[in-house]
Amino acid sequence: MDTGANKVSKPKVALVWHGDRETRDTVNLDEHRLGPTAAAMRSVGLDVEPAVYNDDFAGEVRDQLLQVDGVQVWVNPIEQGRGREKLDAMLKDVADAGVFVSAHPDTIQKMGTKEVLYRMRETSLGSDVHVYRSLQDLQAQLPGCLGQGKPRVLKQYRGHSGNGIWKVSPGPQNSDLVLVRHAARGSVEQEMRFDEFIAICEPYFEGEGRMIDQAYQERLVDGMVRCYLVSDRVAGFGRQEINALLPAPPGSPPEDAPQPGPRLYHPATKPEFQEIKRKMEQQWLPELLETLGLAVGELPLLWDADLLFGPKDRDGKDTYVLCEINVSSVYPYPEDAMLPLAGAMRDRLSLRTIA
């Protein structure tokens, strides 16, 4: 008779996302958007549970996470006006107690903020990038960049969904005007005084805030490729034809600018993306690890890199420019990446058990 004494319990994983008290108390994981992810993890021998998070009951979530073996987090840098400071501190405590946390807040700080563009500027994915660490720096240095006669794209240090990302173009010659467009959905280009735009940017410098200034990529009309990775292996792609900062057609009013279209998802085996896959795994990722001082084992289990099209090379082939790296809340992501993510979580927990 099996008394259960020799049974090996399954490793337990908590899936963390932001929500309110009612959601935490009533959620059915199988009916949630992360249900397929949970199913994939169960299929590789993991026990999975939901862990809805909110600053208002952070202690309760902390107690829950201390009872599991691994944590996979989907929480944006800003949720309903709140940052991740309290959540990140709690996740560090949980990780220090021996629970595996992905993505660890220290890793997010290294690769998941817009400053990664500045740190990567000298690599093969780099571009013309500056960093402004104070409002005074922005006010003093941005005119020099705009004086080159081309648009710039300014990005707040941590954000998502286009919030805090601005295309700034020089206004009429010998004027203090600039043309600006916010990347948030539904925004249109506006003409305003330079000091008015500076005032808009003031909140982005609160605390440890800063802004990253990247040269506008003229091939934005060709869209963007999102490369999804599970740790150090490409697990799928997303392709978006229209970017939020694409201008209106010549002679048309600003409100006629095309709005972003849907992102289409593809498996890592799709032929048209094989060159990107090869470069990511063999060139770009090693450069990223060396530049940021990261080991492969510190990479998030699930992350993605947004790639813009750079100028064609002398042979007419595409080049790519890093637009941003998403780590905090990578969703949605390709279905083809679900089993690799589940397997990576299982393997990571197995290694920790052996250790």
C-alpha positions, 0 to 999 in steps of 0.5 A: 500500500502506498502511504504517500511517504515516498511520493515526490511533490511537484515543484510549485510555481506562482504566476504573478500579475497585477490586480485588485482584491476581488480578482485575487479572491475570485480568479480562476487561473484556467480562465485567465489569459495566463491559463495556457501558460499555466497549462504548459507548465503543468504539462512538464510536471509543475504545480501552478497557482495564481498570485494576484499582486497589489501594493495594498496587500503586498505582505499577503502576496509575499507570504504566498510566494515564500511557500513556492519554488519559483515565481514568474512575474507579469507586472508593468513598470507602472500600474494605475499610476504606481511604480514597482518599488514596493513589488521589487523590494518584496521580490528581492526578499523572496529571492533572498529566501531561496525562491527562484524569481523571474525576472529578478528586479536586479536583472530588470534594472540592468536590461529592462530600462530604456538606459540599456539603449545608451549602454548598448550604443557602441555595439552592433545593435547600437545607434546615436543615443544620449542620456539626460540625468536631470531636467537641466541636462535635457534643457541644455543639451537637447537643442544641440541634438535637434540642431542637426535638423533631424527628429529625436525620440525621447524615452522615459527611464521606465514605462510601457505602452508608449507612455513617456515616449516622444518624437521631437522634431525641430520647428521652423528655423530661428524659432523656439518651437518644436514639433512633438508627438507622444507614442501613446495610442491616439496621440497626434503631432503638436507644435509647442514652445521648447520650454513647454515641452521641457515642462511636460518632461519634468515628471520623468526625472522624479526620484532616479528618473532620467530620459534617453534620447535616440536618433529617429530611425527613418525606416520606421515606416517598415515597422518593427520586429519583436524577438522573444527569448526564453533565457538565451534561446529565441522562442518566437517573433512578433511583427508589427507593420506600423509604429506609433510614431509614424508621421502623417502622409505629406500634406495631410493633417497630423490626425491622419497619421496611421495608428499602430496595427496588430502585432502578428506572432510567428514561431522561431522556425519561420524562414524569414526570421532565421537571420535575426535568430542567428544574429541574436543568439550568436552576436547580439546576445553575447554583446548584451551580456558582456556590456551589461555584465550579466551571466546567462543564468541571470537572464529572465526566463521570458523577455523580448527585444524590439528591433527597428530597421536601420539603414540598408548595408552596402549589399542591400541587406537589412540592418537592425537597431535596438529600440527597447528590451521588455522584461517586466511584463512580456505579454502577449507572447507567441504560443510557440514559446509557452512550452520552452518557457515551461521547460526552462522553469522546470529545468531551473527549479531542478538545478536549484533542487540538486544544488 
